[in-house]
């Protein structure tokens, strides 16, 4: 689904009910009647909380102080936004800015401005260091982190009490708890969303808990490592094969569906990010959270996720883009977005403000994990292709009778092809 936020233009009344006037521009000044385009992802769950409303408010405030600059925002669902941007770029009609899931392939093609050529020094220096580093290709930052999250294991306190079990700390605890929940008739003793919506996240979370990951310490893909094969073999044999993951096979269960089931009281355990707190709380579900269990104890690392802002150089407007992004990344605006969608700030100033205020106490466990979390290999130009392949194939690794060795080996081969410039399928 596509939603568009059309803001002031010079010649006409805008959707915000304002008319444009001539005036100065952004940081560089010297021109007027500049329209910047931004394609953004929708973090809302419907019309009531669509990101369209966030951008409309932000743009109205920005334009009121920059009468010569108009911002046109087009908001798309996460299912569509990356494809929409790619189609625009391929058609020679790149937006000025895009806020999507991956940036490195565009950076490698020489299509993006460097972050240092856009942002003021204080704004660029304010990014959390591990996120700024993740936005680099060949040690140059092109991707600007926009939103972040980490993962905790959520559990339903009422279902746990009824089954007489305690929060898990190891994989064995997960398996035993799932069996106890199943005996009580819980629909999803452990929800394992490996469907195409966000399979790459659940996959990496489990890989990390088994001391694996998508890449090795040197950044080379190791999808079919011994550790990863052991992890998915355990999932297949101890959870999926024993009917402990619910009526929808993991490869067809999307994260949104799993979250909704948890909020409906139908899930005993699942990996979740901060937005699940509000969804469950609204429906009166009493939940607890613990660090992700590992094979023999708490996982040594957790998944960190960041989404990315980037600026295409096709249309010019460097100074105006930079000035607008400085405004986007102000402490006030980063905090407002993070609180609106229960996400973690990507800047040090907003993170410190959030940690200091009692109103954000529920986010503290996630904030504490962020500095040591592990992100996707987004700096690899192949990641977008590998990500798509994981979403398509990983569910087969845990299907009864499936071959973790074969599926992970196929993904490793796809990753190697993608590294060589071929498309991963």
C-alpha positions as CSV (number, residue, x, y, z in Angstrom):
1,X,0.0,0.0,0.0
2,X,1.2,3.5,-0.8
3,X,0.5,6.7,1.1
4,X,1.7,10.0,-0.1
5,X,2.3,13.2,1.9
6,X,2.4,16.1,-0.5
7,X,3.7,19.2,1.2
8,X,3.8,22.9,0.1
9,X,4.6,23.7,-3.4
10,X,5.2,27.2,-4.8
11,X,2.3,27.3,-7.2
12,X,-0.5,25.6,-5.3
13,X,-2.2,24.9,-2.0
14,X,-0.7,21.8,-0.4
15,X,-2.1,18.8,1.4
16,X,-1.1,20.6,4.6
17,X,-3.2,23.6,3.6
18,X,-0.2,26.0,3.2
19,X,1.0,28.0,0.2
20,X,4.7,28.2,-0.6
21,X,6.5,31.5,-0.7
22,X,9.8,32.6,-2.1
23,X,12.7,32.6,0.3
24,X,16.0,31.1,1.3
25,X,17.0,27.5,1.2
26,X,19.0,25.2,3.4
27,X,22.5,25.3,4.6
28,X,23.9,26.5,1.3
29,X,21.2,29.1,0.4
30,X,21.4,30.9,-2.9
31,X,18.3,29.4,-4.6
32,X,14.6,29.1,-4.1
33,X,11.6,26.9,-5.1
34,X,13.4,23.7,-4.4
35,X,11.4,20.5,-4.0
36,X,13.0,17.6,-2.3
37,X,11.5,14.1,-2.6
38,X,11.7,11.4,0.2
39,X,10.5,7.8,0.0
40,X,10.0,6.4,3.5
41,X,8.9,3.2,5.1
42,X,5.7,2.9,7.1
43,X,6.3,1.9,10.7
44,X,2.6,2.1,11.7
45,X,0.1,-0.7,11.8
46,X,-2.7,1.2,10.0
47,X,-4.0,4.6,9.1
48,X,-4.3,5.8,12.7
49,X,-0.5,5.5,13.3
50,X,0.9,5.7,9.8
51,X,4.4,7.2,9.5
52,X,2.6,9.6,7.0
53,X,1.4,11.6,10.1
54,X,4.9,11.7,11.6
55,X,6.4,13.1,8.4
56,X,3.6,15.5,7.8
57,X,4.2,17.1,11.1
58,X,7.9,17.2,10.8
59,X,7.8,18.6,7.3
60,X,5.3,21.3,8.2
61,X,7.6,22.5,11.0
62,X,10.6,22.4,8.7
63,X,9.0,24.3,5.9
64,X,7.7,27.0,8.2
65,X,11.3,28.1,8.7
66,X,12.5,27.3,5.1
67,X,9.9,28.9,2.8
68,X,11.9,28.3,-0.4
69,X,12.1,24.5,0.2
70,X,9.3,22.0,-0.2
71,X,9.5,18.4,0.9
72,X,7.4,15.7,-0.8
73,X,7.2,12.5,1.2
74,X,5.9,9.2,-0.2
75,X,5.2,6.5,2.4
76,X,5.1,2.8,1.5
77,X,4.6,-0.4,3.5
78,X,7.8,-2.4,4.3
79,X,6.6,-5.0,1.8
80,X,6.9,-2.5,-1.0
81,X,9.3,0.3,-0.1
82,X,12.7,-1.2,-1.1
83,X,11.2,-2.4,-4.4
84,X,9.6,1.0,-5.1
85,X,13.0,2.8,-4.6
86,X,14.8,0.3,-6.8
87,X,12.2,0.8,-9.6
88,X,12.6,4.6,-9.3
89,X,16.4,4.3,-9.5
90,X,16.3,1.9,-12.4
91,X,14.0,4.2,-14.3
92,X,16.4,7.1,-13.8
93,X,14.1,8.9,-11.4
94,X,15.8,8.4,-8.0
95,X,14.3,10.3,-5.1
96,X,16.5,12.8,-3.3
97,X,16.3,10.7,-0.1
98,X,15.2,7.2,0.7
99,X,14.5,5.7,4.2
100,X,14.6,1.9,3.6
101,X,16.3,-1.3,4.6
102,X,19.6,-1.4,2.7
103,X,22.0,1.2,1.2
104,X,25.3,-0.5,0.3
105,X,24.4,-1.6,-3.3
106,X,23.5,2.0,-4.2
107,X,26.7,3.3,-2.5
108,X,28.8,0.8,-4.5
109,X,27.1,2.1,-7.7
110,X,28.3,5.6,-6.9
111,X,24.7,6.9,-6.5
112,X,24.8,8.3,-3.0
113,X,26.2,11.3,-1.2
114,X,28.6,10.7,1.5
115,X,27.1,11.4,4.9
116,X,30.0,13.7,5.6
117,X,29.1,15.8,2.6
118,X,25.6,16.3,3.8
119,X,25.4,16.5,7.6
120,X,26.9,19.1,9.9
121,X,29.8,17.7,12.0
122,X,27.9,17.6,15.3
123,X,25.0,15.7,13.7
124,X,27.2,13.1,12.1
125,X,29.2,12.7,15.2
126,X,26.0,12.1,17.2
127,X,25.3,8.7,15.6
128,X,25.9,5.8,17.9
129,X,29.3,4.5,16.9
130,X,28.4,0.9,16.0
131,X,25.5,2.2,13.8
132,X,27.7,4.8,12.1
133,X,30.3,2.0,11.3
134,X,27.5,-0.2,10.0
135,X,26.6,2.6,7.6
136,X,30.1,2.5,5.9
137,X,31.3,1.0,2.7
138,X,35.1,1.0,2.3
139,X,35.4,3.0,5.5
140,X,33.2,5.8,4.2
141,X,29.7,6.4,5.7
142,X,26.9,6.5,3.2
143,X,24.1,5.0,5.2
144,X,22.6,7.1,8.0
145,X,20.9,5.0,10.7
146,X,17.3,6.0,11.1
147,X,15.7,3.6,13.6
148,X,17.1,0.8,15.7
149,X,15.9,-2.1,17.8
150,X,17.2,-5.2,19.6
151,X,15.4,-8.4,20.7
152,X,14.3,-10.0,23.9
153,X,12.5,-13.3,24.5
154,X,8.9,-12.4,25.5
155,X,6.7,-14.9,27.4
156,X,3.1,-14.9,28.5
157,X,3.1,-14.8,32.4
158,X,-0.4,-16.2,32.7
159,X,0.3,-19.2,30.4
160,X,3.6,-19.8,32.2
161,X,1.9,-19.8,35.6
162,X,-0.8,-22.2,34.4
163,X,1.8,-24.6,33.1
164,X,3.9,-24.2,36.2
165,X,7.1,-23.2,34.4
166,X,9.7,-20.5,34.8
167,X,11.3,-18.2,32.1
168,X,13.9,-20.1,30.0
169,X,17.7,-19.5,30.1
170,X,18.8,-22.3,27.7
171,X,17.5,-24.0,24.6
172,X,16.7,-27.1,26.7
173,X,14.5,-24.8,28.9
174,X,12.7,-23.6,25.8
175,X,12.0,-27.1,24.6
176,X,10.7,-28.2,28.0
177,X,8.6,-25.1,28.5
178,X,7.1,-25.6,25.0
179,X,6.2,-29.1,25.9
180,X,4.5,-28.0,29.1
181,X,2.6,-25.2,27.2
182,X,1.5,-27.7,24.5
183,X,0.1,-30.0,27.2
184,X,-2.0,-27.1,28.4
185,X,-3.4,-26.6,24.9
186,X,-1.5,-23.3,24.1
187,X,-1.9,-22.7,20.3
188,X,1.7,-21.6,19.8
189,X,4.0,-22.9,22.6
190,X,6.9,-21.3,20.8
191,X,6.2,-19.0,17.8
192,X,9.0,-19.3,15.2
193,X,8.3,-16.7,12.4
194,X,10.5,-17.7,9.5
195,X,8.0,-16.4,6.9
196,X,9.1,-13.9,4.3
197,X,8.2,-10.7,6.2
198,X,11.2,-10.7,8.5
199,X,12.8,-14.2,8.4
200,X,16.2,-12.7,8.3
201,X,15.8,-11.3,11.8
202,X,14.6,-14.6,13.5
203,X,17.3,-16.4,11.6
204,X,20.1,-14.2,12.9
205,X,18.7,-14.2,16.4
206,X,18.9,-18.0,16.5
207,X,22.3,-18.1,14.8
208,X,23.7,-15.8,17.4
209,X,22.3,-17.8,20.3
210,X,24.1,-20.8,18.8
211,X,27.4,-18.9,18.6
212,X,27.1,-18.5,14.8
213,X,25.9,-15.7,12.5
214,X,25.7,-14.7,8.9
215,X,29.4,-13.8,8.7
216,X,32.6,-14.8,10.5
217,X,34.8,-12.3,12.4
218,X,36.4,-11.2,9.1
219,X,33.1,-10.3,7.5
220,X,33.0,-13.3,5.1
221,X,29.7,-15.1,4.8
222,X,29.6,-18.3,6.8
223,X,25.9,-19.2,6.6
224,X,26.5,-22.9,6.5
225,X,28.9,-23.0,9.4
226,X,28.9,-25.9,11.8
227,X,27.3,-23.8,14.5
228,X,24.5,-22.6,12.2
229,X,23.8,-26.1,10.9
230,X,23.6,-27.4,14.5
231,X,21.2,-24.5,15.5
232,X,18.7,-25.2,12.7
233,X,19.0,-29.0,13.2
234,X,18.0,-28.4,16.8
235,X,15.1,-26.2,15.8
236,X,13.9,-28.8,13.4
237,X,14.2,-31.8,15.7
238,X,13.3,-30.3,19.1
239,X,10.7,-27.7,18.3
240,X,9.2,-27.9,14.8
241,X,9.4,-31.7,14.5
242,X,7.6,-32.2,17.9
243,X,4.7,-29.9,16.9
244,X,5.7,-27.2,19.4
245,X,5.6,-24.2,17.1
246,X,1.9,-24.0,16.4
247,X,-0.5,-24.7,13.5
248,X,1.3,-22.5,10.9
249,X,4.5,-23.9,9.6
250,X,7.4,-21.5,10.5
251,X,8.2,-20.9,6.8
252,X,4.8,-19.4,6.4
253,X,4.5,-17.6,9.7
254,X,5.2,-13.8,9.4
255,X,6.4,-11.8,12.3
256,X,3.3,-9.5,12.3
257,X,1.1,-12.6,12.5
258,X,3.1,-14.0,15.4
259,X,3.1,-10.7,17.3
260,X,-0.7,-10.5,16.8
261,X,-1.1,-14.0,18.1
262,X,1.0,-13.1,21.2
263,X,-1.2,-10.0,21.8
264,X,-4.2,-12.3,21.6
265,X,-2.8,-14.6,24.3
266,X,-2.2,-17.5,22.0
267,X,1.7,-17.6,22.2
268,X,3.8,-18.9,25.1
269,X,7.1,-17.6,23.9
270,X,8.7,-15.7,21.0
271,X,11.5,-13.3,20.1
272,X,10.2,-9.7,20.1
273,X,11.3,-6.1,19.8
274,X,10.0,-3.1,21.7
275,X,6.8,-2.5,19.7
276,X,5.4,-5.8,21.0
277,X,5.2,-4.3,24.5
278,X,2.5,-1.9,23.5
279,X,0.6,-4.3,21.3
280,X,0.4,-6.9,24.2
281,X,-0.3,-4.2,26.8
282,X,-3.2,-2.8,24.9
283,X,-4.9,-6.2,25.0
284,X,-4.2,-6.9,28.6
285,X,-1.6,-9.6,28.1
286,X,0.8,-9.9,31.1
287,X,4.2,-10.5,29.6
288,X,7.7,-10.9,30.8
289,X,11.0,-10.5,29.0
290,X,14.4,-12.2,29.4
291,X,17.6,-12.1,27.3
292,X,17.6,-14.6,24.5
293,X,18.5,-18.1,25.7
294,X,21.6,-19.7,24.2
295,X,22.5,-23.4,23.9
296,X,23.9,-23.5,27.4
297,X,22.9,-20.2,28.9
298,X,22.1,-16.6,28.0
299,X,23.1,-15.8,24.4
300,X,26.5,-14.0,24.2
301,X,25.0,-11.6,21.6
302,X,21.7,-10.4,20.5
303,X,20.3,-9.1,17.2
304,X,20.4,-5.4,16.5
305,X,18.5,-4.0,13.6
306,X,18.9,-0.6,12.0
307,X,17.0,0.9,9.1
308,X,18.7,3.4,6.8
309,X,18.4,6.9,5.4
310,X,20.4,7.7,2.3
311,X,20.6,10.6,-0.2
312,X,20.9,10.1,-3.9
313,X,23.1,12.6,-5.8
314,X,21.2,12.3,-9.1
315,X,19.2,15.6,-8.7
316,X,21.8,17.6,-6.8
317,X,20.4,19.7,-4.0
318,X,23.2,18.6,-1.6
319,X,23.0,21.6,0.7
320,X,19.2,21.5,1.0
321,X,19.2,17.8,1.6
322,X,21.9,18.2,4.3
323,X,20.0,21.0,6.0
324,X,16.8,19.0,6.1
325,X,18.6,15.9,7.4
326,X,20.2,17.9,10.2
327,X,16.6,18.8,11.2
328,X,15.5,15.2,10.9
329,X,18.3,14.0,13.2
330,X,17.8,16.7,15.9
331,X,17.4,15.3,19.4
332,X,13.7,16.4,19.5
333,X,12.8,14.6,16.3
334,X,14.8,11.4,16.9
335,X,13.1,11.1,20.3
336,X,9.7,11.8,18.9
337,X,10.0,9.1,16.3
338,X,11.5,6.5,18.7
339,X,8.7,7.0,21.2
340,X,6.0,7.1,18.6
341,X,6.9,3.6,17.4
342,X,8.7,2.1,20.4
343,X,12.0,2.0,18.7
344,X,15.5,2.8,19.9
345,X,17.2,6.2,19.1
346,X,20.1,6.1,16.7
347,X,21.9,9.1,18.2
348,X,23.8,9.5,21.4
349,X,21.9,12.7,22.5
350,X,18.5,11.1,22.1
351,X,19.7,7.8,23.8
352,X,21.0,9.7,26.8
353,X,17.7,11.7,27.0
354,X,15.7,8.5,26.8
355,X,17.8,6.7,29.5
356,X,17.4,9.7,31.8
357,X,13.6,9.9,31.7
358,X,11.3,7.5,33.6
359,X,8.7,7.5,30.8
360,X,11.0,5.3,28.8
361,X,11.8,2.8,31.5
362,X,10.3,-0.1,29.6
363,X,12.8,0.4,26.8
364,X,15.9,0.1,29.1
365,X,16.5,-3.6,28.6
366,X,16.6,-3.0,24.8
367,X,18.7,0.2,25.1
368,X,21.3,-1.7,27.3
369,X,21.7,-4.3,24.6
370,X,22.2,-2.0,21.6
371,X,25.9,-1.1,22.1
372,X,26.9,-4.8,21.9
373,X,24.3,-6.1,19.5
374,X,25.2,-7.6,16.2
375,X,23.6,-6.1,13.0
376,X,23.1,-7.6,9.6
377,X,26.1,-7.3,7.3
378,X,24.5,-4.2,5.7
379,X,27.8,-2.9,4.6
380,X,28.1,-5.8,2.1
381,X,26.8,-4.8,-1.3
382,X,25.5,-8.3,-1.6
383,X,23.3,-8.1,1.5
384,X,20.1,-7.1,-0.2
385,X,20.3,-10.1,-2.4
386,X,21.3,-12.5,0.3
387,X,18.5,-11.1,2.6
388,X,15.9,-11.9,-0.1
389,X,17.3,-15.4,-0.5
390,X,17.1,-16.0,3.3
391,X,13.5,-14.9,3.4
392,X,12.6,-17.2,0.6
393,X,14.5,-20.4,1.7
394,X,15.2,-20.5,5.4
395,X,11.8,-21.9,6.5
396,X,12.7,-25.1,4.6
397,X,15.6,-25.7,6.9
398,X,13.4,-26.5,9.9
399,X,10.5,-28.2,8.1
400,X,10.0,-31.9,9.1
401,X,12.3,-33.9,6.9
402,X,14.1,-30.8,5.8
403,X,17.9,-30.5,5.5
404,X,19.5,-27.7,7.4
405,X,22.8,-28.7,5.8
406,X,21.3,-28.5,2.3
407,X,19.3,-25.3,2.8
408,X,22.2,-23.4,4.6
409,X,24.6,-24.7,2.0
410,X,22.4,-23.4,-0.8
411,X,22.2,-20.0,0.9
412,X,26.0,-19.9,1.3
413,X,26.4,-20.6,-2.4
414,X,23.8,-17.8,-3.2
415,X,25.8,-15.5,-0.9
416,X,29.0,-16.4,-2.7
417,X,27.4,-15.7,-6.1
418,X,26.1,-12.4,-4.8
419,X,29.5,-11.4,-3.6
420,X,30.7,-12.1,-7.1
421,X,28.1,-9.8,-8.6
422,X,25.5,-12.4,-9.5
423,X,22.0,-12.4,-8.2
424,X,21.2,-14.6,-5.2
425,X,18.0,-16.7,-5.6
